[in-house]
Amino acid sequence: MRIGLIGAGHIGSTLARRFTDTGHEVALSNSRGPETLQELVASLGGPARAVTPEEAADFGDLVVVTIPYGRYRELPAGALRGKLVVDTCNYYPQRDGADPELDDDSTTSSEKIQDFTEARVVKAFNAIYWYNLRDRARPSGDPDRLAIPVSGDDEEAKSVVAALIRETGFEPVDAGSLAQGGRKHQPGSRVYTAELSADEAHSLLDAA
Ligand SMILES: NC(=O)c1ccc[n+]([C@@H]2O[C@H](COP(=O)([O-])OP(=O)(O)OC[C@H]3O[C@@H](n4cnc5c(N)ncnc54)[C@H](OP(=O)(O)O)[C@@H]3O)[C@@H](O)[C@H]2O)c1
């Protein structure tokens, strides 16, 4: 699959490595420009290129948005419209600035990104520390395989992302719609950054 990444920091670069290791082709972008990503791209060792965010959006059959939430209005909305977008972003008011709609719980960060981009957004890879993505991939059936909660309003999009998570060495656990998952696996929730098996994650998400 062709995967575009908007954001090439801890999560973006780690996912890019996992994706190229499992045979996908990636295009990475950040806010400072492709020239600042040459070293990272060269280190991936798989099919990878450095591009602008708009080019990453155009490139991807699937596009990962992995930037500080507070900057989501800088996303290339036109290029993302209708695309399958994986949103790893979390809302941290001290980093992102206060968002009254999130503070009063009237919506979720992923729904706001979906509304802004008109993409088919799936929330995933937001509740696992980047170093566990780097170090804790395990084959299917391994008792130490970690769960990754997944939520979204488009079932087909969610199943594509679930397959990608399995390939990268983790176990997807369905947390429902974006409105549900955006609350059940956000910062402060019980599954957030916890190192859980699929069964443990299911129980906590069901109880949330
Ligand atoms: N770190 C974790 O363990 C972790 C785990 C799960 C989820 N998350 C969430 O995932 C997101 C990314 O986290 P991170 O730790 O990878 O952040 P990070 O290391 O700070 O990297 C952020 C990346 O976003 C890029 N960026 C910022 N604004 C952009 C824009 N307008 N257009 C394109 N790229 C832009 C930055 O590029 P420049 O450097 O060029 O500005 C950088 O490559 C955050 O929302 C975070 O809360 C983090």
Ligand as a Chemical Component Dictionary entry (heavy atoms), coordinates in Angstrom:
data_LIG
# 
_chem_comp.id                   LIG 
_chem_comp.type                 NON-POLYMER 
_chem_comp.pdbx_formal_charge   0 
_chem_comp.three_letter_code    LIG 
# 
loop_
_chem_comp_atom.comp_id 
_chem_comp_atom.atom_id 
_chem_comp_atom.alt_atom_id 
_chem_comp_atom.type_symbol 
_chem_comp_atom.charge 
_chem_comp_atom.model_Cartn_x 
_chem_comp_atom.model_Cartn_y 
_chem_comp_atom.model_Cartn_z 
_chem_comp_atom.pdbx_ordinal 
LIG N1  N1  N 0  4.992  10.459 21.461 1  
LIG C1  C1  C 0  4.142  9.468  21.718 2  
LIG O1  O1  O 0  4.513  8.444  22.354 3  
LIG C2  C2  C 0  2.725  9.558  21.205 4  
LIG C3  C3  C 0  1.938  8.404  21.315 5  
LIG C4  C4  C 0  0.662  8.396  20.760 6  
LIG C5  C5  C 0  0.156  9.546  20.148 7  
LIG N2  N2  N 1  0.926  10.687 20.097 8  
LIG C6  C6  C 0  0.306  11.871 19.457 9  
LIG O2  O2  O 0  0.637  11.799 18.073 10 
LIG C7  C7  C 0  0.944  13.116 17.572 11 
LIG C8  C8  C 0  2.400  13.163 17.137 12 
LIG O3  O3  O 0  3.196  12.893 18.271 13 
LIG P1  P1  P 0  4.798  12.822 18.205 14 
LIG O4  O4  O 0  5.245  12.434 19.555 15 
LIG O5  O5  O -1 5.220  12.056 17.010 16 
LIG O6  O6  O 0  5.134  14.370 17.988 17 
LIG P2  P2  P 0  6.555  15.018 17.624 18 
LIG O7  O7  O 0  7.649  14.057 17.864 19 
LIG O8  O8  O 0  6.578  16.353 18.293 20 
LIG O9  O9  O 0  6.435  15.250 16.036 21 
LIG C9  C9  C 0  5.462  16.085 15.499 22 
LIG C10 C10 C 0  5.615  16.070 13.996 23 
LIG O10 O10 O 0  4.540  16.844 13.448 24 
LIG C11 C11 C 0  5.088  17.702 12.456 25 
LIG N3  N3  N 0  4.190  18.827 12.249 26 
LIG C12 C12 C 0  3.793  19.774 13.123 27 
LIG N4  N4  N 0  2.924  20.620 12.533 28 
LIG C13 C13 C 0  2.790  20.195 11.260 29 
LIG C14 C14 C 0  2.053  20.648 10.156 30 
LIG N5  N5  N 0  1.242  21.717 10.259 31 
LIG N6  N6  N 0  2.143  19.977 8.988  32 
LIG C15 C15 C 0  2.962  18.898 8.881  33 
LIG N7  N7  N 0  3.682  18.408 9.895  34 
LIG C16 C16 C 0  3.599  19.053 11.076 35 
LIG C17 C17 C 0  6.445  18.095 13.008 36 
LIG O11 O11 O 0  7.232  18.614 11.983 37 
LIG P3  P3  P 0  8.328  19.759 12.286 38 
LIG O12 O12 O 0  9.291  19.168 13.254 39 
LIG O13 O13 O 0  8.898  20.056 10.938 40 
LIG O14 O14 O 0  7.541  20.929 12.873 41 
LIG C18 C18 C 0  6.919  16.726 13.500 42 
LIG O15 O15 O 0  7.440  15.966 12.434 43 
LIG C19 C19 C 0  0.624  14.084 18.713 44 
LIG O16 O16 O 0  -0.704 14.558 18.587 45 
LIG C20 C20 C 0  0.790  13.210 19.962 46 
LIG O17 O17 O 0  0.027  13.696 21.056 47 
LIG C21 C21 C 0  2.201  10.708 20.593 48 
# 
loop_
_chem_comp_bond.comp_id 
_chem_comp_bond.atom_id_1 
_chem_comp_bond.atom_id_2 
_chem_comp_bond.value_order 
_chem_comp_bond.pdbx_ordinal 
LIG N1  C1  SING 1  
LIG C1  O1  DOUB 2  
LIG C1  C2  SING 3  
LIG C2  C3  SING 4  
LIG C2  C21 DOUB 5  
LIG C3  C4  DOUB 6  
LIG C4  C5  SING 7  
LIG C5  N2  DOUB 8  
LIG N2  C6  SING 9  
LIG N2  C21 SING 10 
LIG C6  O2  SING 11 
LIG C6  C20 SING 12 
LIG O2  C7  SING 13 
LIG C7  C8  SING 14 
LIG C7  C19 SING 15 
LIG C8  O3  SING 16 
LIG O3  P1  SING 17 
LIG P1  O4  DOUB 18 
LIG P1  O5  SING 19 
LIG P1  O6  SING 20 
LIG O6  P2  SING 21 
LIG P2  O7  DOUB 22 
LIG P2  O8  SING 23 
LIG P2  O9  SING 24 
LIG O9  C9  SING 25 
LIG C9  C10 SING 26 
LIG C10 O10 SING 27 
LIG C10 C18 SING 28 
LIG O10 C11 SING 29 
LIG C11 N3  SING 30 
LIG C11 C17 SING 31 
LIG N3  C12 SING 32 
LIG N3  C16 SING 33 
LIG C12 N4  DOUB 34 
LIG N4  C13 SING 35 
LIG C13 C14 SING 36 
LIG C13 C16 DOUB 37 
LIG C14 N5  SING 38 
LIG C14 N6  DOUB 39 
LIG N6  C15 SING 40 
LIG C15 N7  DOUB 41 
LIG N7  C16 SING 42 
LIG C17 O11 SING 43 
LIG C17 C18 SING 44 
LIG O11 P3  SING 45 
LIG P3  O12 DOUB 46 
LIG P3  O13 SING 47 
LIG P3  O14 SING 48 
LIG C18 O15 SING 49 
LIG C19 O16 SING 50 
LIG C19 C20 SING 51 
LIG C20 O17 SING 52 
# 
